[in-house]
Amino acid sequence: MDSPSTDIHLAAASALSSRVKPAPQTSSIRTKFFYSPSDDGTDENLLILLHGLGDTNLPFARLGRSLKLPQTATLALRAPDVIPFLYEQAFQWYPSFDQLGDLIERPDPSPALNLFKDVLDHLTGECGWPPHRIHLFGFAQGGSVAAEACLQWWRRELELSSLRVTDKETPVRPLGSLVTISGPLLSYPTLSKPCETPVLVFHRPHELKNGALAAFRKGFSRVKDVERAGEGMPRANLREEWQPIMEFWSEVLGRRSGDGLYEVTTGMTS
């Protein structure tokens, strides 16, 4: 892939964090996961990958490592619940089928969101990850969970900010970014202030229902819509499918330079 042209801006780092982050602990994450530190030895960003309905985290662990994003560790989570009555290992983020085996039209993602809240608390606490350096990537049901988790985190930040009584205004901390592949929101957001996490919605023609993109734009202040022919995940052999995602990451991923006193942010040029 040709390297895109970028504008580079230096900004003083607001807080110096460890170059190498502690690995997540199995005692603090209530599901299976695969964690891989950054190949270049600098864990400046964390990309959390969430698989779709009926899959496991293993293909997404391989995907995360194959991306080789600079200064980016990866964490592939497995959905917590086994899909009943199947012989192979297939998992779901929340109950997805009724007693007759039909898909539930209005599922309740609370089990997945409660799990994800604990994961984020562990990552931002014991592991030392700043929220704006945590980036989410989810496919189908995993994309829906990632999107709802972003909004859940933002709502909690808004609530905490309103409760703080200080002389100085405390900033609300969004997560770093969200890429959802064919994963719509499961709710229509009602927020006092739209979530500031940048979002890329990748989907196939006629895949999202009417109002799905409007829901994203209601909940998030910055939404990029990318539609490509075909089906399923972006295909590795098609540059035009992964290029908009890689360009998006080039805009939102943080970069640490030199001794860590400065952050490098890149913006795409037209």
N, C-alpha and C positions, 0 to 999 in steps of 0.2 A: 504494500500500500504506500502510495506517495505521501510524504510528510506534508500536512497542510501548513499554509502560511499563517503565522500567528503574530500578534502584538504581545510583548512581554512587559509586565509591570512589576516593580519591586515594591514591597510594602513591609514595614517593620512587623515582625511577628508579635502578636498580642501576648502569647505565652509560649515559652519554650517547653516542648514535650519531648519525651524520650525518643531517641532515634529508632530504637527497637522496643516494641510493645510486648508486654507479657502475653503469652498464649491464653486464650479462654480456657476456663476450667470446667471439666465435665460435671463437677459437683454443683456448678452454678447455672448450667444450661440443661433444661429438662428434656432434651432430645439428642439424638445422634448428630454429630457435625464433623466436618473436616476443615481444619484451619491450616493455612499455608502462609508463612511470612513472605514479605516482598523478596523477590529474587536479588535485588540490588542492595539489600541490607538496610534499607531505610523504610520504616513503616510509617509513612506520612498519611496514607489513606487506608481505609478498610472497605472493601467491596463485599457486601453480604448478598449471597445468591440463594434464591428460593425457587424450587422446582414446581412443576405443575401437578395437577391431579393425576394420581396413578403412577407416579414416578418415585425416584429416590434422589438423594443428594449427590450420589457418586458421579453421574454425568456432569453435574454442575460444578463439582469440585475440579474435574478435569478441565471444564471450560474456563473456570477462573484462573487456573494455572497457565492454560494455553494463551490467554489474553496478554500476559506479560506486561500489564500496565505498570508504568514506572512508579516506584515508591508506593506500591499498593499491595497490601496483604489481602487475602481472600478468606471468606468464611462461608462454607456451603452448609446450610441447615437442612435437616430432614424433617418433613412434616411429622407430627407426633402420633397420628392415628393410622392404624392399618385399615385399609378398605375391606370390609367383611366379605366373606364368601368367594374370595379369589385365591387361587393357588400360588400365584407369584407374589413377591414382595412388592406391594403397591400401597402408597400412603396418601393421606388427605390431610389438609390443614385444619379442617373442621368438618363436622358431619355433612355429607354431600348428597346422600341417597335416602329415600324413604324406605319403608318396610317392603315395598313392592320393587325396589331397585331403581326407581325413577329419580332423576336429579331433582333436588329440592330447589324450587324457583326462588325463594327468598331465604337463603341460608344465613345462619348466625355465626359470624367469624370470631365471636368472643374467645373461644379456646385458643385460637392462634394468636389473637391480639394480646391476651394475657401472657402467653409464652414469650411473645416478642418484646413486651414491656420488660420482662425479667432479663431477657438477653441484652437489651439496650442498657438497662441499669448496671449490669455486670460489666459491659464493655466500657461505658463512660465512667464507671467507678473503679473497680479493682484493676482493669486493664488500661485505664488512662487515655481512652480515645476521646478527643473533643467531638461533640455532636456534629459539627460542620465538616468533619473529616470522615464521617460514616456515610457510605453510599449504598443504595439498594438496587438490586436487579432481580426482577421476578418474571416468571413465565406463567401465563394463564392464571390459574388459581393462586399461584405464588405471587404473581404481579398484583392481583387484587389485595392479597394480604399485605404486601409491601406498601401499596398506596394507602390502605386504611391505617397501617402502622405509622406512616408519616403524619397523617392527620391526627392520630391519637397522641403522638409525641408533641405535636404543635399545640393541641388543645391543653395538654398538661403544662406546657411552657407558658402559655397565655395565663392559665390559672395561677401558676406560681408567681409570675411577674406581677399580677394584680394584688397578690397577698404580701409582697415584699414592701416593707416600710423603711425606705432609706432616702437620704438626701439626693442620691444620684439615681438616675433612671437605669434600671437593670435591663439589658437587652434580652429579647426572646431569642432562643437558640434553635434555629431549624436544623434538620439533618442535611447532609451535604448535597445529595441528589437522589433522584428516583428514575430508573428506567423500567417501565412495565411493558412487557411483550404480550399483547392480546389479553391483558388483564384489566377489566374495568373496575371502577369503584363499586362497592356493594351498597353504598348509601349515597344520599344526596347531601353534600356538606352544608352545614349551617354554622358559620364561624363569624366572630366579631371582626376578624382580620384574616385575609387569605394566607395560607401557609406559604412561606418564602422559599421552601425547598424547590429547586429547579426540577422540572419533570420532562421526560421524553416518553411519549406514548407511541409505541410501534405496533402497527396492526395491519391485518390483511383486509382487502375490500369486503364490505358487507359483514364484517366480523363483529363490530361493535354496534350495539343497539342504539336507536335514536336517543339522543340526550346524553350518551356516555361521555363524549368530549366536553359537552356543556357542563357536566358534573365536575370534571377535572378543572375546568376554567373557573368554576364557582369556588372550588376548594383551594386552588393553588394560583399564585400570582404570576407564575412563569411556566407556560406549557408549550412544548413543541410537539407537533403532530406529524408523524411519518407513516405513510401508507405505501406498502409494496405488494405486488402480486404474489400469489403462492399461498402457502399455508404453513402453520407451525412456527418454530423458532427460525431466526435469521440463519441462512445457510452459509457455512464457512467458505464455500467456493464462489460466492457471489459478493464481489466487492461493494456493489451498490446497496446491499442490505446492511452490512456492518459499518459502512463508512459514516452514515449519520450518527450512529451510536458512538463510534470512536471520536468523531468531531465534538460531540456533546461532552464526552468525558474529558477531552482536551481543554474544554472551557471550565469545567467544574472541579477537576481533581487538583489538589494542592501539590506544590513542589517545594522541597526544602533545598536550600542552596548553601554551600560553604559550611560554616560552623553553626548554621541554624538560626542566625540572627535575622534572616530575611526569608519571606515567603515569595515564591514566584508564582504569579497567576498569569494564565495565557488566555487571550481572547482571539477568536477566529477573525481573520480579515476577509473582506469580500473580494 
